[in-house]
Amino acid sequence: MTAGVQLSARRLAIGAAVIALAVPWVASVVFAHSGLVAASPGPGETVGGDVSVVQLFYGDIIVTFDATITRQADGELLEAEAVMTSEITGELRLAEPLFEPGEYAVRHTVLSIDNDVVEAAYLFSYESGAPEPILVFLPDAADSGLPWWGLALVGVGALIVIVLAVRLILAVCRARAAAPPKVT
């Protein structure tokens, strides 16, 4: 191969290596989110007793926290204070404990340490005779996405694409080296 073809092949190989190294990083950024991992009262739960605080736990460090609670029957926004209590928790402190039976919507927004804004909401029900709220852990994030075999399949597919790209680069370099020089 000529010096120009070797330099071109080297640049293409370096570019392929950069792309191969970037794929896992991009995938980790796509799958990393500060989602809700536990709450009290939790999503879909029916609670009773003294409900004056809604606790929210997140899967990553959060920088800011905001939340509201609304009674679904009439859409009334209840008076409450959103307080970030630690790097992974926030509380919605109600001015008065819940007393009216019905469904309530908790809307929450967090800014994670990686500047990812997550906005979400869930419903729970209040009935005076129901048990007091307990901490409810949401399904594991790994269970809610692709199964392990799906991630493995994506990884194998990415590897196949990289191998084929390298083979194409090498074939192009060989073809350039075998081609007669251009006459100018």
C-alpha positions as CSV (number, residue, x, y, z in Angstrom):
1,M,0.0,0.0,0.0
2,T,1.1,3.5,-0.7
3,A,1.7,6.0,2.2
4,G,-1.6,7.9,1.3
5,V,-3.6,4.7,1.4
6,Q,-2.0,3.7,4.7
7,L,-2.8,7.1,6.2
8,S,-6.4,6.9,4.9
9,A,-6.8,3.3,6.3
10,R,-5.4,4.4,9.6
11,R,-7.9,7.3,9.8
12,L,-10.7,5.0,8.9
13,A,-9.6,2.5,11.6
14,I,-9.4,5.2,14.2
15,G,-12.8,6.5,13.2
16,A,-14.3,3.0,13.5
17,A,-12.6,2.6,17.0
18,V,-14.1,5.9,18.2
19,I,-17.5,4.8,17.0
20,A,-17.1,1.4,18.7
21,L,-16.2,3.1,21.9
22,A,-19.0,5.6,21.7
23,V,-21.8,3.0,21.3
24,P,-21.7,1.9,25.0
25,W,-21.5,5.5,26.2
26,V,-24.5,6.5,24.1
27,A,-26.5,3.4,25.3
28,S,-25.7,4.2,29.0
29,V,-26.9,7.8,28.5
30,V,-30.1,6.6,26.9
31,F,-30.9,4.1,29.6
32,A,-29.9,6.3,32.6
33,H,-32.8,8.2,34.2
34,S,-33.7,9.4,37.7
35,G,-37.0,7.7,37.8
36,L,-39.2,7.1,40.8
37,V,-38.2,3.8,42.5
38,A,-40.4,3.9,45.6
39,A,-43.2,6.0,47.1
40,S,-45.5,6.2,50.1
41,P,-48.4,6.2,49.3
42,G,-47.4,4.3,46.2
43,P,-48.9,4.2,42.7
44,G,-52.3,2.4,42.6
45,E,-52.4,1.9,46.3
46,T,-55.5,2.4,48.4
47,V,-54.6,4.0,51.8
48,G,-56.3,5.3,54.9
49,G,-55.4,6.8,58.3
50,D,-53.2,9.9,58.6
51,V,-51.9,10.8,55.2
52,S,-50.1,14.2,55.6
53,V,-46.9,13.4,53.7
54,V,-46.2,11.8,50.3
55,Q,-42.6,10.4,50.2
56,L,-40.9,9.9,46.8
57,F,-37.6,8.0,46.3
58,Y,-35.5,8.3,43.1
59,G,-33.0,6.0,41.4
60,D,-30.3,8.6,41.0
61,I,-29.0,11.8,42.6
62,I,-31.5,14.7,42.1
63,V,-30.6,18.4,42.1
64,T,-34.1,19.8,42.2
65,F,-37.5,18.5,43.3
66,D,-41.1,19.7,42.8
67,A,-44.4,18.0,43.3
68,T,-48.2,18.7,43.6
69,I,-51.2,16.7,44.6
70,T,-54.6,17.0,43.1
71,R,-58.0,15.5,44.0
72,Q,-59.2,13.9,40.9
73,A,-63.0,14.2,41.6
74,D,-63.0,18.0,41.3
75,G,-59.5,18.8,40.1
76,E,-58.7,20.7,43.2
77,L,-55.0,21.3,43.8
78,L,-54.3,20.6,47.5
79,E,-52.2,23.0,49.5
80,A,-48.8,21.3,50.0
81,E,-45.1,22.1,50.2
82,A,-42.6,20.2,48.1
83,V,-39.4,19.6,50.0
84,M,-36.2,17.9,48.8
85,T,-35.2,15.9,51.9
86,S,-32.0,14.2,50.6
87,E,-30.1,13.7,47.4
88,I,-32.5,10.9,46.4
89,T,-35.8,11.8,48.2
90,G,-38.4,14.4,48.2
91,E,-41.6,14.9,50.3
92,L,-44.9,16.5,49.5
93,R,-46.0,17.9,52.9
94,L,-49.8,18.5,52.9
95,A,-51.2,21.5,54.8
96,E,-53.9,19.2,56.1
97,P,-54.1,15.4,56.2
98,L,-56.3,13.8,53.6
99,F,-59.9,13.2,54.8
100,E,-62.0,13.1,51.7
101,P,-62.3,9.7,50.1
102,G,-61.3,9.5,46.4
103,E,-58.5,9.3,43.9
104,Y,-55.5,11.6,44.2
105,A,-52.9,12.4,41.5
106,V,-49.3,13.1,42.5
107,R,-47.3,14.9,39.9
108,H,-43.6,15.2,40.4
109,T,-40.6,16.8,38.5
110,V,-36.9,16.3,39.2
111,L,-33.7,17.5,37.7
112,S,-31.0,14.8,38.0
113,I,-27.3,15.4,38.5
114,D,-26.8,14.7,34.7
115,N,-29.3,17.5,33.8
116,D,-32.0,15.0,32.9
117,V,-35.5,16.4,33.7
118,V,-38.0,13.7,34.6
119,E,-41.7,14.6,34.9
120,A,-44.1,11.9,35.9
121,A,-47.4,11.3,37.8
122,Y,-49.3,8.5,39.5
123,L,-52.6,7.9,41.2
124,F,-53.5,6.5,44.6
125,S,-56.8,6.3,46.4
126,Y,-57.8,7.4,49.9
127,E,-60.5,5.6,52.0
128,S,-60.8,6.3,55.7
129,G,-61.0,2.5,56.6
130,A,-58.0,1.4,54.5
131,P,-54.6,0.6,56.0
132,E,-52.0,3.3,56.6
133,P,-49.6,4.0,53.7
134,I,-46.4,1.9,53.5
135,L,-43.4,2.4,51.3
136,V,-44.1,0.7,47.9
137,F,-41.1,-0.2,45.7
138,L,-41.9,0.1,42.0
139,P,-40.8,-2.7,39.6
140,D,-37.0,-2.7,39.0
141,A,-35.9,-0.5,36.1
142,A,-34.2,-3.6,34.6
143,D,-37.6,-5.3,34.5
144,S,-39.3,-2.5,32.8
145,G,-37.0,-2.2,29.8
146,L,-35.5,-4.7,27.4
147,P,-34.8,-8.2,28.9
148,W,-31.2,-9.2,29.2
149,W,-31.4,-11.2,26.0
150,G,-32.7,-8.1,24.2
151,L,-29.8,-6.0,25.3
152,A,-27.4,-8.9,24.3
153,L,-29.0,-9.0,20.9
154,V,-28.5,-5.2,20.5
155,G,-24.9,-5.6,21.5
156,V,-24.3,-8.5,19.1
157,G,-26.0,-6.5,16.3
158,A,-23.7,-3.5,17.0
159,L,-20.7,-5.7,17.0
160,I,-21.7,-7.2,13.6
161,V,-22.1,-3.7,12.2
162,I,-18.7,-2.7,13.5
163,V,-17.0,-5.8,12.0
164,L,-18.7,-5.3,8.6
165,A,-17.7,-1.6,8.6
166,V,-14.0,-2.5,9.3
167,R,-14.1,-5.2,6.6
168,L,-15.6,-2.6,4.1
169,I,-12.9,-0.1,5.1
170,L,-10.1,-2.6,4.5
171,A,-11.7,-3.7,1.1
172,V,-11.8,-0.1,0.0
173,C,-8.2,0.5,1.0
174,R,-7.1,-2.6,-0.9
175,A,-9.0,-1.5,-4.0
176,R,-7.4,1.9,-3.9
177,A,-4.0,0.4,-3.5
178,A,-4.6,-2.0,-6.5
179,A,-6.0,0.7,-8.7
180,P,-3.6,2.3,-11.2
181,P,-2.5,5.8,-10.3
182,K,-4.5,8.6,-11.9
183,V,-2.8,10.5,-14.7
184,T,-3.0,14.3,-14.3
